Amino acid sequence: MTAQEKLKKIREELKQTFLERGDLIDGALAALLSAQHLLIIGPPGTAKSMLADELCRRIEGASYFQWLLTRFTTPEEIFGAVSLKALEQDDYRRVTSRKLPEAHIAFLDEIFKANSSILNSILTLINERLFHNGKEVVRVPLLTLFGASNELPEEEELTALYDRFLLRFVVGYIVEDFRFLRMLESQAAPERTILTLADLNEIQQQARRVMIPTHVYRSIADIRRELNKKNIQASDRRYHQCLGLLQAYAFIEGESQVYEKHLFFLEHVLWRDPAEHEPVRNTIRELLLGYEEEITELLYESREIRESALQAGRTSDERARALIELHTKLKNILFKVDQILDKAKRMGRPLDRVNTVRGEIEQLQKDMLEQF
C-alpha cells in the first residue's frame, strides 16, 4: 500500500470514528501535510483531544504531547524542568524529554488561559519551529499543534498567537439522532492504518508539488476583494499560507492540482470571529457558484420562449415560424450553456446543476421539433 493510499484509508477510518467531523478531519490532515496549526473552539466532551491523539497514534514513531493550560501552569510543565547539572555550568537549560519541544503532534487545551511567558515561548515554537533552551536555539520536530478553547481570546496580547492558527473550527455535540446512536453503539476499531514518518515526509513532498493554476490565484484575489468589502479582513500572510493548505487539501482529495471547488475550504481559514464564518462561507459560494444563477436564468428564458411559441390562436404558418424561431433561440442558449459547462469543468466547479439544466433545455428543444 502506497503512502497516499494509507492516507486515504486513515481519512476514511477517522470519519467512521468521529461522526459529524468531516471538515475537521480534513482540516487536521491538511494541517499535518502543510505544517500548519489548527484551533478548535467548542465545549468539553466534543472529542477535541481525542482526534489529535488518534491522529498521532497513526504515525509510527511520532511523539505526542497533551496538556491542559491554566493561568497557574508553569513553564516546567510544558517545556521541562530546569537541568540542575547544566546550572552547575551556568547554563539555564531545560530537560525537554516528553515535553512540547520534542513533540511531533501536540494538543494544548484552553490554550488562551496560560500566562504570557508561556504563550510567548509557544508562539516562537509554533511559528518558527525553534525553542530557546539555555545557550542553544533548538529546532523542534513539531508537525502540527492543535489548540482548543471554550471561547475566543479577548486580551490584545493573545492576538498574535490566535493568528498563528491557520485553520479554525467551531464544533458542537452530535446533532443527528442516528449518528448519536451510532456513536453509542460504536466499538474501538480493530486496527489502525499506520503511516511511518518516512511515509509522512513523502506525502508532504507530494502535496507541495500539487499545481495551483493561475485562475485559482485570481479567484482567491476575488474572494479577498469581496470579503474586504464586508470588512472581513485577513492578513497577507494568512492568504499566502492558505496556498500550501489548498495544495494539501487537494492532495487529500486525490487531485494533482487545486481546483476552484477546493476554495470552499477557505471558509475555515478567513474568519476571525465565529460570527464571520457564515458571511465568509456565503461570499465564497456566491463567487464560485454564481455561474449557477446564470444557468438558472437561461433555463427560465427557455421556458418563456416555449410558452410564447405555444400561444393559442395562431395560424399554422405563424405557429411554424414561432417553432423555428424557438429552435434557433434554444440552440443559441445551449451554446451559452456549453460555454459555461466548459469553464466550470476547467475550474473544477460542481457540474450537477449545469448538466441538469442542459438536459431540460435539450428536452424542450426535442419536444418542439416533434411538433413540426
Protein Blocks (a to p, Z undefined) as FASTA:
>chain_A
ZZklmmmmmmmmmmmmmghilmmmmmmmmmmmnopacdddddehilmmmmmmmmmmmmgh
iacddddddfkbcfklmnopadfklmmnopacddfehiaklpfbdcdehkllpcfklmmm
mmmmmmnopacehjbccddfbfbdcdddfbdcfbfklmmmmmmmmbacdddddfblklmm
mmmmpccdfbdcdddfklmmmmmmmmmmpccdfklmmmmmmmmmmmmmnopacdfklmmm
mmmmmmmmmmmnopabdcfklmmmmmmmmpmbfklmmmmmmmmmmmmmmmmmmmmmmmmm
mmmmmmmmmpghiafklmmmmmmmmmmmmmmmmmmmmmmmmmmmmnopafklmmmmmmmm
mmmmmmmmmmZZ
